[in-house]
Amino acid sequence: MKTGLLLLDAAALGRIIQNYARAKQLRSGKQLHSQLIVSGNPQATFINNHLINMYSKCGCMEFALSLFDEIPHRNGVSWTALIAGFCQNFRFLDAVHAFYDMWADGEGLNQFVFSSVVKAGTGLGWFGFGKQVHCLAVKYGFSSELFVGSNLADMYSGNGEMVDAFRIFEEIPSKDEVCWTAMIDGYSKNEDFAEALLVFKKMGGQGVIVDQHALSSALSACGGMKVCHFGMSLHAAIVKLGYELDIIVGNALTDMYVKVGELDCASKVYGVHPDCGNIVSCTSLIDGYVESNQVEKAFNVFMDFRRQNHQPNEFTFSSLVKASASQAALELGTQLHAQVLKSNFAFDPVVSAVLLDMYGKCGLIDNSIQVFCEIEKPTEFTWNSLLYVFGQHGLGDDVIRTFERMMSRGVKPTDVTFVSLLTGCSHSGLVDKGLDYFYSMDRVYGIVPKAEHYSCVIHLLGRAGKLNEAEQFIKSMPFQPNAHGWCSFLWACKSHGDGKRGKKAADALFQLEPENSGTHILLSNIYAMNQQWENVRTVRRTMRDDNLKKLPGYSWVEFGKKTHVFGAANWSHPQQKDIYQKLDNLLEQIKAAGYVPDTDSLPVQMDINTKEIMLHHHSERIAIAFALLNMPPAKPIIVKKNLRVCVDCHSAIKLISQVVGRKIIVRDNSRFHHFDGGSCSCRDYW
């Protein structure tokens, strides 16, 4: 640093320090400060204030605080620079303490101090403190100042108090783009998307410059409302304004297109951006593909992202593990688990919850328990995931024990908790216990039961054969059952051969889901069980007239990094001949062990031999035959099926597990069955 610079007047030095602060040139700023100290001349408070600001903006708050303490004649600007610096460096508690010290020192408060301290209170989550500062700002006449008002509006909107936020916003005489954006963002975050877009339109009408932040907040509102046409209009404006390559806008655009279901558009936006390694856009796109069941595309995006040597975050892993769970893709899930461990995200509450869920949906409940046991402090997410896994596997006693442990740890239950509790009780026949939990929801835990809880109770009563109680429960409900509730009741009527109640449930379902062929099939089966063949023909005729087709049953097995899918008919596979031969061998073995085909489980008019052949060729048995041909004995056989396992197949698979000495896990569209040594984990209650 040349000594000549020290001959400059204070204003010129101040401008130089300001430039260093803006450019974050800490080294140059320190050199200038050193020259000022070495010169021996006393430093003016004016220069010291600029230096405090420079150190703050460069992230060196210890230097700023040390310099502040050495100033012999501090003024309001000195305090303001220090408090603002603490806020800029997220040292919100220090900012509040400095504010109190300034006030106690008798220094006059100004709008910039109020702006910073409101921001500090928001950062600390001290809403009560923020309201006190608001009162003080009103007293000093600064509440309508632009920066103070903007931060106050942001504070109120962050706490869901949008009426107060809007009132403060309206009181600001000259609003800038930051102020308008704060309101748009506030409405959007509080899910008042229509109001957010209305404020955005007003902003444009007022002639205020629309920047990338306002556009991003408006795009978020479009995604929340699922209004694609307005979002596309914003996209056109973004291109026109030159913000298309802005990272913040690119993230918001991708997310908006994902939320409105335009995944091709989202992919194009993601691909156009030069920084395709942007983790926010990548995760948003992956999540969109996962939610739309396009799992392969989700993993393609992930692999491209990794090929660019970018690192995924906990949200990326959560989406991908969730995709593995939905497909019950165990090999893929275990590979992701390894990457989660390598990336140190295994203890993230959301990631651990989806890992636990993934193993559960793949049938490996012991792995789910292991993941849970490795979590030091389980959150409500992980507790609920474990409850859900136990519930789906029909382990009612484990569900209850886990819930009691959860309560003893002081974890508050949620509505999701009770869905898992009721499901577990239903699958295990714990009717009284399930009813106790249902009626305790509102009375003990303050949770108002929702439609899904009522559906669980209908399922609980119907499965236990208490059809009269289920019907009375439906009549006592504060609203009509949803489709899931009526379907549970219809299935119970089919299981117990109650045609009259079944017709009533089917009629309700016809109103709710007229295009669901499953309702017709169940009603037809009820008629067939009661030998009402004319009614069966009427239902089938209605299906033909309405062009409704029965959903074909199929099962699949994961092996050799591939998913092998099998149907009851019209399927092909390189090993088809060997599979049928294995299937016939299994039939001979289980017949020798006492298997007798339950032809009554196939409610159609045909001869017994044809029925036996049809049952023998059900897709889950074909999948098991394939697995026995290819999988090593140490590996569990896990079969997934899109429909419910029939009674005959359930009996046959129990015996197959006995004669081949293998554990077989079958996941149907209702629950899990663990077959081992001739018995099933459901204890034949399903």
C-alpha positions in Angstrom: 0.0 0.0 0.0 1.5 3.3 -1.0 1.9 5.9 1.8 0.4 8.5 -0.5 -3.0 7.0 -0.1 -2.9 8.0 3.6 -2.9 11.6 2.5 -6.3 11.3 1.0 -9.2 12.9 2.9 -11.6 10.8 5.0 -14.3 10.8 2.3 -11.9 9.3 -0.3 -10.6 6.7 2.2 -14.2 5.8 3.0 -15.0 5.2 -0.7 -11.9 2.9 -1.0 -12.9 0.9 2.0 -16.5 0.7 0.7 -15.1 -0.8 -2.6 -13.1 -3.4 -0.6 -16.3 -4.3 1.3 -18.4 -4.7 -1.9 -15.7 -6.8 -3.6 -15.0 -8.7 -0.3 -11.3 -7.9 -0.7 -10.4 -8.7 2.9 -6.6 -8.7 2.4 -6.5 -5.3 0.7 -8.8 -3.9 3.5 -6.5 -5.3 6.2 -3.4 -3.8 4.5 -5.1 -0.4 4.4 -6.1 -0.7 8.1 -2.5 -1.6 9.0 -1.2 1.5 7.2 -3.7 3.6 9.1 -2.5 2.1 12.4 1.2 2.4 11.5 0.9 6.1 10.5 0.2 7.0 14.1 -2.6 9.4 13.2 -5.8 9.0 15.2 -8.5 7.3 13.2 -11.7 9.2 12.7 -14.9 7.4 13.8 -16.1 7.8 10.3 -13.2 5.7 8.9 -13.6 3.1 11.7 -17.3 2.7 10.9 -16.4 1.9 7.3 -13.8 -0.6 8.5 -16.4 -2.3 10.8 -18.7 -2.6 7.8 -15.8 -3.9 5.6 -14.9 -6.6 8.1 -18.5 -7.6 8.6 -19.1 -8.0 4.9 -16.0 -10.1 4.6 -17.2 -12.4 7.4 -14.6 -11.3 10.0 -16.8 -10.3 12.9 -14.1 -10.8 15.5 -12.1 -8.0 13.8 -15.2 -5.9 13.5 -16.0 -6.3 17.2 -12.4 -5.7 18.3 -12.3 -2.5 16.3 -15.7 -1.4 17.7 -14.5 -1.9 21.3 -11.5 0.4 20.6 -13.4 3.3 19.2 -13.2 6.1 21.8 -16.3 8.0 20.4 -18.8 5.6 19.1 -21.9 7.0 17.4 -25.2 5.6 16.0 -23.5 4.5 12.8 -20.9 2.5 14.7 -23.7 0.6 16.5 -25.7 0.2 13.3 -22.7 -1.3 11.4 -22.0 -3.8 14.2 -25.6 -4.9 14.6 -26.0 -5.2 10.8 -22.8 -7.1 10.6 -23.9 -9.7 13.2 -27.1 -10.2 11.2 -25.2 -10.6 7.9 -23.1 -13.3 9.5 -26.1 -15.0 11.1 -25.0 -14.2 14.6 -28.6 -13.2 15.5 -28.2 -13.5 19.3 -25.2 -11.2 19.3 -27.2 -8.7 17.2 -30.0 -8.7 19.8 -27.5 -8.2 22.7 -25.8 -5.4 20.8 -29.2 -3.8 20.2 -29.9 -3.8 24.0 -26.5 -2.4 24.7 -27.0 0.4 22.2 -30.4 1.2 23.7 -29.0 1.2 27.3 -26.1 3.4 26.1 -28.7 6.1 25.2 -27.8 6.1 21.6 -30.6 7.1 19.2 -32.2 4.2 17.4 -32.7 4.4 13.7 -34.5 2.6 10.9 -31.5 0.5 10.0 -31.0 -0.8 13.5 -34.7 -1.7 13.7 -34.5 -3.4 10.3 -31.5 -5.6 11.5 -32.9 -6.4 14.9 -36.3 -7.5 13.4 -34.3 -9.8 11.0 -32.4 -11.1 14.0 -35.6 -11.9 15.9 -37.0 -13.7 12.8 -33.8 -15.7 12.5 -34.0 -16.8 16.1 -37.7 -17.7 15.8 -38.5 -15.2 18.5 -41.9 -14.0 17.3 -42.9 -12.5 20.6 -39.6 -10.5 20.6 -40.3 -9.4 17.1 -43.7 -8.0 18.0 -42.1 -6.1 20.9 -39.6 -4.6 18.5 -42.5 -3.7 16.2 -44.2 -1.8 19.0 -40.9 0.1 19.7 -40.6 0.9 15.9 -44.1 2.3 15.9 -43.2 4.4 19.0 -40.1 5.8 17.2 -42.0 6.3 14.0 -40.0 3.8 11.9 -42.5 1.0 11.3 -43.4 2.3 7.8 -39.8 2.8 6.7 -39.1 0.6 3.7 -36.4 -1.7 5.3 -38.2 -1.9 8.6 -41.6 -2.6 7.1 -40.2 -5.2 4.7 -38.6 -7.2 7.5 -41.7 -6.8 9.7 -43.9 -8.1 6.9 -41.5 -11.0 6.4 -41.5 -11.8 10.1 -45.3 -11.9 10.3 -45.7 -13.9 7.1 -43.1 -16.4 8.3 -45.3 -17.0 11.3 -48.5 -17.4 9.2 -49.9 -14.0 10.2 -50.6 -12.8 6.6 -53.3 -10.3 7.7 -50.8 -8.4 9.8 -48.1 -8.8 7.1 -50.4 -7.3 4.5 -51.4 -4.4 6.8 -47.7 -3.5 7.4 -47.0 -3.8 3.6 -49.9 -1.5 2.8 -48.5 1.2 5.3 -45.2 1.4 3.4 -45.5 4.5 1.2 -42.8 3.6 -1.4 -42.4 -0.1 -1.9 -39.4 -1.5 -3.8 -39.1 -4.9 -5.5 -37.7 -6.5 -2.2 -40.8 -5.5 -0.4 -43.2 -6.8 -3.1 -41.2 -10.0 -3.3 -41.4 -10.6 0.4 -45.2 -10.5 0.2 -45.4 -12.8 -2.8 -43.1 -15.2 -1.1 -45.0 -15.0 2.2 -48.4 -15.8 0.5 -46.7 -18.6 -1.4 -45.1 -20.2 1.7 -48.4 -20.0 3.5 -50.1 -21.8 0.6 -52.3 -18.8 -0.4 -51.1 -19.2 -4.0 -53.9 -17.2 -5.6 -53.1 -14.2 -3.4 -49.4 -14.6 -4.2 -50.1 -14.4 -7.9 -52.5 -11.4 -7.4 -49.8 -9.5 -5.6 -47.3 -10.4 -8.4 -49.7 -9.0 -11.0 -50.2 -5.8 -8.9 -46.4 -5.5 -8.7 -46.1 -5.4 -12.5 -49.0 -3.0 -12.7 -47.2 -0.6 -10.3 -44.2 -0.4 -12.7 -41.9 -2.0 -10.1 -38.9 -3.8 -11.6 -39.6 -7.6 -11.5 -36.4 -9.4 -10.7 -35.4 -13.0 -10.5 -36.5 -13.3 -6.9 -40.0 -12.1 -7.6 -40.3 -14.4 -10.6 -39.1 -17.4 -8.6 -41.7 -16.7 -5.9 -44.4 -16.4 -8.5 -43.3 -19.7 -10.1 -43.6 -21.4 -6.7 -47.2 -20.1 -6.4 -47.9 -21.4 -9.9 -46.6 -24.8 -9.0 -48.7 -24.8 -5.8 -51.9 -23.9 -7.7 -50.9 -26.2 -10.6 -51.7 -23.5 -13.1 -49.5 -24.4 -16.0 -50.7 -21.7 -18.4 -49.7 -18.9 -16.1 -46.4 -20.6 -15.4 -45.6 -20.9 -19.1 -46.4 -17.2 -19.5 -43.9 -16.4 -16.7 -41.4 -18.7 -18.5 -41.8 -16.5 -21.7 -41.3 -13.4 -19.6 -38.2 -14.9 -18.0 -36.6 -15.6 -21.4 -37.5 -12.0 -22.5 -35.9 -10.5 -19.4 -32.8 -12.6 -19.8 -33.2 -14.6 -16.6 -33.4 -18.0 -18.2 -29.9 -19.0 -17.2 -30.2 -17.7 -13.6 -29.7 -20.6 -11.2 -32.5 -19.4 -8.8 -35.0 -19.0 -11.7 -33.9 -22.3 -13.3 -34.6 -24.1 -10.0 -38.0 -22.5 -9.7 -38.9 -23.2 -13.3 -38.0 -26.9 -13.0 -39.9 -27.2 -9.8 -43.0 -25.5 -11.2 -43.1 -27.8 -14.3 -42.6 -30.8 -12.0 -45.5 -29.8 -9.8 -47.9 -29.2 -12.7 -47.0 -32.6 -14.2 -45.1 -31.3 -17.2 -42.0 -33.4 -16.7 -40.8 -33.1 -20.3 -40.8 -29.3 -19.9 -39.0 -29.7 -16.6 -36.4 -31.9 -18.2 -35.8 -29.4 -21.0 -35.3 -26.5 -18.5 -32.9 -28.7 -16.5 -31.0 -29.6 -19.6 -30.8 -26.1 -21.0 -29.1 -24.7 -17.9 -25.3 -24.7 -18.3 -25.0 -25.8 -14.7 -26.9 -29.1 -14.9 -25.1 -30.2 -11.7 -27.4 -27.9 -9.7 -28.6 -30.2 -6.9 -31.9 -28.3 -6.3 -33.1 -28.8 -9.9 -31.8 -32.3 -10.1 -33.6 -33.4 -6.9 -36.8 -31.7 -8.0 -36.8 -33.5 -11.4 -36.0 -36.8 -9.7 -38.8 -36.4 -7.3 -41.2 -35.6 -10.1 -40.3 -38.8 -12.0 -40.6 -40.8 -8.8 -44.0 -39.4 -8.0 -45.2 -40.1 -11.6 -43.9 -43.7 -11.3 -41.2 -43.1 -14.0 -38.5 -44.6 -11.8 -36.1 -45.5 -14.7 -36.0 -41.8 -15.8 -35.4 -40.7 -12.2 -32.3 -43.0 -11.9 -31.1 -41.9 -15.3 -31.1 -38.2 -14.1 -29.3 -39.3 -11.0 -26.6 -41.3 -12.9 -26.0 -38.3 -15.3 -25.6 -36.1 -12.2 -23.1 -38.5 -10.6 -21.1 -38.8 -13.9 -20.5 -35.1 -13.6 -18.9 -35.7 -10.2 -21.6 -33.8 -8.3 -22.7 -34.9 -4.9 -26.3 -35.7 -4.1 -27.9 -34.4 -0.8 -30.3 -36.0 1.7 -33.4 -35.0 -0.4 -32.0 -36.7 -3.5 -31.4 -39.9 -1.6 -34.8 -39.7 0.0 -36.5 -39.5 -3.4 -34.5 -42.4 -4.9 -34.9 -44.7 -1.9 -38.6 -44.0 -2.0 -38.6 -45.0 -5.6 -36.8 -48.3 -4.7 -39.4 -48.9 -2.1 -42.4 -48.3 -4.4 -40.9 -50.9 -6.8 -39.7 -53.1 -4.0 -36.3 -53.0 -5.9 -34.1 -54.5 -3.1 -30.8 -54.6 -5.0 -31.2 -51.0 -6.0 -32.2 -50.0 -2.5 -29.2 -51.7 -0.9 -26.9 -49.9 -3.4 -28.4 -46.6 -2.4 -28.1 -47.5 1.2 -24.3 -48.0 0.7 -24.1 -44.6 -1.0 -26.1 -43.0 1.9 -23.6 -44.4 4.4 -20.7 -43.2 2.3 -22.1 -39.7 2.1 -22.9 -39.6 5.8 -26.6 -39.1 5.4 -27.6 -42.3 7.2 -28.7 -40.5 10.4 -30.8 -37.9 8.6 -34.3 -38.4 9.9 -36.0 -38.4 6.5 -33.4 -40.6 4.8 -33.4 -43.1 7.7 -37.2 -43.2 7.6 -37.4 -44.0 3.9 -34.6 -46.6 4.2 -36.6 -48.3 6.9 -39.7 -48.1 4.7 -37.8 -49.4 1.7 -36.6 -52.6 3.5 -40.1 -53.1 4.9 -41.6 -52.9 1.4 -39.1 -55.3 0.1 -40.1 -57.8 2.8 -36.9 -57.6 4.9 -38.4 -56.5 8.2 -35.3 -57.4 10.1 -33.3 -54.9 8.1 -36.0 -52.3 8.8 -35.5 -52.9 12.6 -31.8 -52.8 12.2 -31.9 -49.4 10.5 -34.2 -48.1 13.3 -31.9 -49.4 16.0 -29.0 -47.6 14.6 -30.7 -44.2 14.9 -29.6 -42.5 18.0 -32.6 -40.2 18.4 -35.5 -41.4 16.3 -37.9 -38.7 15.2 -41.7 -39.0 14.7 -40.9 -39.8 11.0 -38.8 -42.9 11.9 -41.2 -44.1 14.6 -44.1 -43.8 12.1 -42.2 -45.6 9.4 -41.5 -48.5 11.8 -45.1 -48.6 12.8 -46.2 -48.6 9.1 -43.8 -51.5 8.3 -45.1 -53.6 11.2 -48.7 -52.8 10.2 -48.2 -53.9 6.6 -46.6 -57.1 7.7 -49.6 -57.8 9.9 -47.5 -57.8 13.1 -50.2 -56.2 15.3 -48.5 -57.0 18.7 -45.3 -55.4 17.4 -47.3 -52.3 16.3 -48.7 -51.9 19.8 -45.4 -52.5 21.6 -43.7 -49.9 19.3 -46.5 -47.4 19.9 -46.1 -47.8 23.7 -42.3 -47.3 23.4 -42.9 -44.2 21.3 -45.2 -42.8 23.9 -42.7 -43.6 26.7 -40.0 -41.6 24.8 -42.3 -38.5 24.7 -42.8 -38.6 21.0 -46.2 -37.2 20.1 -48.3 -39.3 17.8 -49.8 -37.9 14.5 -52.7 -38.9 12.3 -50.2 -41.0 10.4 -49.3 -42.9 13.6 -53.0 -44.0 14.0 -53.3 -45.2 10.4 -50.5 -47.6 11.1 -51.9 -48.6 14.5 -55.3 -49.3 13.1 -53.9 -51.2 10.1 -51.8 -53.4 12.3 -54.8 -54.2 14.5 -56.9 -54.9 11.5 -54.4 -57.4 9.9 -54.0 -59.2 13.3 -57.7 -59.3 14.3 -57.2 -57.1 17.3 -60.7 -55.5 17.0 -61.2 -54.3 20.6 -57.7 -52.8 20.7 -58.1 -51.1 17.4 -61.5 -49.5 18.4 -59.9 -48.3 21.7 -57.2 -46.6 19.7 -59.7 -45.0 17.3 -61.9 -43.6 20.0 -58.8 -42.3 21.9 -57.6 -40.2 19.0 -59.7 -37.2 19.7 -60.4 -37.8 23.4 -56.8 -38.5 24.5 -54.5 -37.1 21.8 -56.5 -34.3 20.3 -56.3 -35.7 16.8 -59.6 -35.5 14.8 -60.0 -38.7 12.8 -59.9 -38.3 9.1 -61.5 -40.4 6.3 -58.5 -42.8 6.2 -59.0 -43.6 9.9 -62.7 -44.3 9.4 -61.7 -46.6 6.5 -59.3 -48.5 8.7 -62.1 -49.1 11.3 -64.4 -50.4 8.5 -61.6 -52.7 7.4 -61.0 -53.8 11.0 -64.6 -54.7 11.6 -65.3 -56.2 8.2 -62.2 -58.4 8.2 -63.3 -59.8 11.5 -66.7 -60.7 10.0 -68.5 -58.1 12.1 -70.5 -56.8 9.1 -73.4 -55.6 11.1 -71.1 -53.5 13.4 -69.3 -52.2 10.3 -72.6 -51.2 8.7 -73.7 -49.4 11.9 -70.3 -47.7 12.1 -70.7 -46.4 8.6 -74.2 -45.0 9.4 -72.7 -43.2 12.5 -69.9 -41.5 10.5 -69.9 -37.7 10.2 -69.4 -38.1 6.5 -69.9 -40.8 3.8 -67.0 -43.3 3.5 -64.5 -42.6 0.7 -63.8 -45.2 -2.1 -61.3 -47.0 0.1 -63.8 -47.4 2.9 -66.5 -48.8 0.7 -64.0 -51.1 -1.0 -63.0 -52.5 2.4 -66.6 -53.1 3.2 -67.3 -54.7 -0.2 -64.3 -57.0 0.2 -65.5 -58.0 3.6 -68.9 -58.8 2.2 -67.3 -60.9 -0.5 -65.1 -62.8 2.1 -68.2 -63.6 4.2 -70.7 -64.1 1.3 -73.1 -61.3 2.3 -74.7 -60.4 -1.0 -77.2 -57.8 0.3 -74.7 -55.6 2.0 -72.2 -56.2 -0.8 -74.7 -54.8 -3.3 -75.1 -51.7 -1.2 -71.3 -51.2 -1.0 -71.0 -51.8 -4.7 -73.7 -49.2 -5.5 -71.8 -46.6 -3.5 -68.6 -47.4 -5.3 -70.3 -47.2 -8.7 -71.1 -43.6 -7.8 -67.6 -42.8 -6.6 -65.5 -44.7 -9.1 -67.7 -45.7 -12.1 -64.8 -46.8 -14.2 -63.3 -49.1 -11.6 -63.7 -52.7 -12.9 -62.7 -54.1 -9.5 -66.1 -53.2 -8.0 -67.9 -55.2 -10.7 -65.5 -58.2 -10.3 -66.1 -58.3 -6.5 -69.8 -58.0 -6.9 -69.8 -60.8 -9.5 -67.8 -63.0 -7.2 -70.3 -62.5 -4.4 -73.1 -63.5 -6.7 -71.1 -66.5 -7.9 -70.4 -67.6 -4.3 -74.2 -67.6 -3.8 -74.8 -69.5 -7.0 -76.6 -66.5 -8.5 -75.4 -67.0 -12.0 -77.9 -64.8 -13.7 -76.7 -61.9 -11.6 -73.1 -62.8 -12.5 -74.0 -62.6 -16.2 -75.7 -59.3 -15.7 -72.6 -57.8 -14.1 -70.4 -59.2 -16.9 -72.7 -57.8 -19.5 -72.6 -54.4 -17.9 -68.8 -54.5 -18.0 -68.8 -55.3 -21.7 -71.3 -52.5 -22.4 -69.2 -50.0 -20.5 -66.0 -51.3 -22.0 -64.6 -52.2 -18.6 -61.9 -54.9 -18.5 -60.7 -56.9 -15.5 -57.3 -55.9 -14.3 -55.0 -58.8 -15.2 -53.0 -60.3 -12.4 -49.3 -60.4 -12.6 -46.3 -61.1 -10.3 -42.7 -60.1 -10.5 -39.3 -61.1 -9.1 -36.1 -59.2 -9.0 -33.1 -61.2 -10.1 -29.8 -60.6 -11.9 -30.4 -56.8 -12.0 -33.6 -57.4 -13.8 -37.3 -57.5 -13.0 -38.9 -60.7 -14.3 -42.7 -60.3 -14.7 -45.1 -63.2 -15.0 -48.8 -63.3 -15.8 -51.3 -66.2 -15.5 -51.5 -66.3 -19.3 -49.9 -64.8 -22.4 -46.4 -64.4 -20.8 -43.1 -65.3 -22.3 -39.7 -65.9 -20.9 -36.5 -67.6 -22.1 -37.0 -70.2 -19.3 -40.7 -70.7 -19.9 -40.5 -74.5 -20.5 -38.3 -75.1 -17.4 -40.6 -72.9 -15.3 -43.7 -74.9 -16.3 -41.8 -78.2 -15.6 -40.7 -76.9 -12.2 -44.3 -75.8 -11.5 -45.6 -79.3 -12.3 -42.9 -80.8 -10.0 -44.0 -78.5 -7.2 -47.6 -79.5 -7.7 -46.7 -83.2 -7.3 -44.7 -82.5 -4.2 -47.4 -80.4 -2.4 -50.2 -82.9 -3.3 -48.1 -85.6 -1.7 -47.9 -83.2 1.4 -51.7 -83.0 1.5 -52.6 -80.2 -0.9 -56.2 -80.2 -2.2 -57.1 -77.5 -4.7 -59.7 -75.1 -3.4 -61.8 -74.7 -6.6 -64.4 -72.7 -4.7 -61.9 -69.8 -4.6 -62.4 -69.5 -8.3 -66.1 -68.3 -8.6 -66.8 -69.1 -12.2 -68.9 -71.6 -14.0 -66.5 -74.3 -15.4 -65.5 -77.9 -14.8 -63.3 -78.8 -11.8 -60.3 -79.8 -14.0 -60.2 -76.5 -15.8 -60.4 -74.6 -12.5 -57.5 -76.6 -11.1 -55.3 -75.8 -14.1 -56.2 -72.1 -13.8 -55.3 -72.1 -10.1 -52.1 -74.0 -10.8 -51.0 -71.3 -13.3 -51.6 -68.2 -11.1 -48.8 -65.7 -11.6 -47.4 -65.9 -8.0 -46.8 -69.6 -8.4 -45.0 -69.1 -11.7 -42.8 -66.4 -10.1 -41.9 -68.7 -7.3 -41.0 -71.6 -9.7 -38.7 -69.2 -11.6 -37.1 -68.0 -8.3 -36.5 -71.6 -7.2 -34.8 -72.4 -10.5 -32.4 -69.4 -10.3 -31.9 -68.1 -6.8 -29.3 -69.5 -4.5 -30.8 -71.3 -1.4 -29.4 -68.6 1.0 -31.3 -65.8 -0.7 -34.9 -65.2 0.4 -37.5 -65.4 -2.4 -39.5 -62.2 -2.6 -42.5 -62.1 -4.9 -44.6 -59.0 -5.6 -48.2 -59.2 -6.9 -50.5 -56.5 -8.1 -53.7 -58.2 -6.8 -54.6 -60.0 -3.6 -53.3 -63.5 -3.2 -56.2 -66.0 -3.6 -57.1 -68.6 -0.9 -55.9 -71.5 -2.9 -52.5 -69.9 -3.7 -52.1 -69.1 -0.1 -52.6 -72.7 0.9 -50.3 -73.9 -1.9 -47.4 -71.5 -1.1 -47.5 -72.6 2.6 -46.9 -76.2 1.4 -44.3 -75.1 -1.2 -42.3 -73.4 1.6 -42.4 -76.7 3.5 -41.4 -79.1 0.8 -38.6 -77.0 -0.6 -37.4 -75.7 2.8 -37.3 -72.1 1.7 -38.7 -68.9 3.1 -41.0 -67.2 0.6 -42.2 -63.6 1.1 -45.2 -62.5 -1.0 -46.3 -58.8 -1.1 -49.8 -58.5 -2.5 -51.8 -55.3 -2.9 -53.0 -55.6 0.7 -50.1 -56.8 2.9 -47.1 -59.1 3.3 -47.2 -62.8 3.8 -44.1 -64.6 5.2 -44.3 -68.3 4.3 -41.9 -70.6 6.2 -42.1 -74.3 7.1 -45.7 -74.7 6.0 -47.2 -71.7 7.8 -47.7 -68.0 7.1 -47.1 -65.0 9.3 -50.7 -63.9 8.8 -51.9 -67.0 10.7 -54.5 -67.5 8.0 -56.2 -64.2 9.1 -56.2 -62.1 6.0 
